[in-house]
Amino acid sequence: MKEFQVVLITGGAGYIGSHAVQEARNYGFEPVTYDNLSMGHRWAIQGEFVKGDLGDRPKLLKAFRKYQPAAVMHFASHTYVGESVTHPQKYYRDNLTNALNLFSVMLERKVSHFILSSTCAVYGDPVQVPIPEDHPRNPVNPYGDSKMMLEKILAWYDRAYGLRSTFLRYFNAAGADASGRLGEAHDPETHLIPLVLDSAMGRRKEITIFGQDYPTPDGTCIRDYIHVTDLAGAHFLALKLMMETGQSDFFNLGTGKGFSVREVITKAEEVTGKRIPVRMGPRRAGDPPELVAQSDKARAALGWQPRHSSLENILKTAWAWHRNYFGGKAKTSRRSTVRSRQ
Ligand SMILES: NC(=O)c1ccc[n+]([C@@H]2O[C@H](COP(=O)([O-])OP(=O)(O)OC[C@H]3O[C@@H](n4cnc5c(N)ncnc54)[C@H](O)[C@@H]3O)[C@@H](O)[C@H]2O)c1
């Protein structure tokens, strides 16, 4: 019988974490979700599940004792860039102390492989695009700063305690699992594609484009969209590599190709067959014109190939899921603040 190694997945009831849970067995791992359901969803949970907060050390320790994970993938955190600027305490306190708590349990239980959900927000305003992994880290908000701090802490934990980690710096996660079972349902939603699809469904009156005078071909911001299933798969490839080499590492996860806000809206109109009303707004502070990954390192070292990440497939899978999930709720519009995702 095939032996599956257990991976504890914090935030496994959330958007990206639930897709990682879904992919785990394809790569020879058995997922166990640890989530407090503050933002995640019961419907997204598959397999073993512990409802718990990362601040609850006894519960975490109990889960480690019970499931004996070989590794941890850490998705659980606060994720709103704008909120991090107005409530930095929440981001530094929770994102850092919860992770430190998790590391202390890992050290106690001698679990020495860790994958961090990091972000292109660690780079801040890029001085070079596509952005390579050795681009200076210069975050411009507490969210990105808290992730960079975790990267720094982990580098020291590696040296001192042999805790190996891989930082995966995501660009814009998007799309939905092909089965239609999982998808993106943040509340409030801040990400462009679900908001565009809300407009296509009539759940929002219009989509606001913030800034049309950027130095890009059509004047709107350019982002690198990576399908969530491709993103999820990269975690297991990175874990396998780290287990083989015993080395910590870090990778960008993006396609290396960017699309402007206008291009996303045009493609969404094509995929959905609906007209998407647009309103022009002013630029927002802290939105760089272009965020695109240099993604060669992950392709070469992990043998990773984004297979699902054409803009068309991202929109098709997201639309299928969106219609199904929100179909019955078309009249209730959720809270939203449009921000580019990082
Ligand atoms: N979505 C993106 O495009 C993107 C881009 C870059 C980085 N990231 C990072 O990826 C990770 C996952 O993002 P997501 O979009 O899936 O977020 P999400 O909000 O959908 O999922 C986070 C999950 O963590 C859980 N959680 C939060 N705090 C917890 C705690 N204290 N204890 C236990 N569980 C807790 C929530 O209930 C939720 O299920 C985050 O760390 C985020 O910073 C996301």
The ligand as a Gaussian input file, in Angstrom:
#p B3LYP/6-31G(d) Opt

LIG

0 1
 N       -5.060000      35.163000      -2.414000
 C       -3.932000      35.634000      -2.953000
 O       -3.885000      36.052000      -4.113000
 C       -2.668000      35.649000      -2.156000
 C       -1.532000      36.265000      -2.684000
 C       -0.339000      36.247000      -1.956000
 C       -0.282000      35.593000      -0.729000
 N       -1.412000      35.018000      -0.233000
 C       -1.321000      34.334000       1.072000
 O       -1.872000      33.035000       0.925000
 C       -2.474000      32.610000       2.156000
 C       -3.888000      32.123000       1.877000
 O       -4.653000      33.164000       1.260000
 P       -6.193000      32.952000       0.960000
 O       -6.573000      33.921000      -0.085000
 O       -6.452000      31.494000       0.753000
 O       -6.823000      33.422000       2.361000
 P       -8.197000      32.937000       3.059000
 O       -8.607000      34.052000       3.961000
 O       -9.145000      32.423000       2.060000
 O       -7.721000      31.707000       3.950000
 C       -7.069000      31.874000       5.198000
 C       -7.587000      30.768000       6.117000
 O       -6.881000      30.842000       7.360000
 C       -7.814000      30.687000       8.431000
 N       -7.242000      31.391000       9.585000
 C       -6.965000      32.720000       9.686000
 N       -6.455000      32.992000      10.895000
 C       -6.376000      31.818000      11.576000
 C       -5.920000      31.447000      12.878000
 N       -5.454000      32.376000      13.747000
 N       -5.966000      30.153000      13.238000
 C       -6.451000      29.210000      12.374000
 N       -6.910000      29.497000      11.138000
 C       -6.877000      30.787000      10.738000
 C       -9.112000      31.317000       7.907000
 O      -10.255000      30.837000       8.567000
 C       -9.073000      30.902000       6.434000
 O       -9.697000      29.643000       6.249000
 C       -2.413000      33.810000       3.089000
 O       -1.317000      33.609000       3.974000
 C       -2.146000      34.980000       2.168000
 O       -1.416000      35.998000       2.810000
 C       -2.597000      35.035000      -0.912000

